[in-house]
């Protein structure tokens, strides 16, 4: 194998379209609503800390647990990076 890049080989490097079934799709019997997302600061300099808060509410008819995930992206990367990190 001579080409070790992951471009086009995993959903993290596919084109501008989101995957049809992203990681974790369809794993719950209930629904959740996210609201009041607050990021501080909105733009994050290198090596800075990010504070995040969000309100998560179970809006379905069954009890459930939710794992909150936050994905970040580089605005203008100088090298190829995954679309989802």
Secondary structure, DSSP 4 states (H G I P E B T S, - for coil): ------TTTSGGGS-SSPPSS-TTTT--SS-EEEEEEEEESSS--TT---EEEEEEEE-SSS------------SS-SS---S--
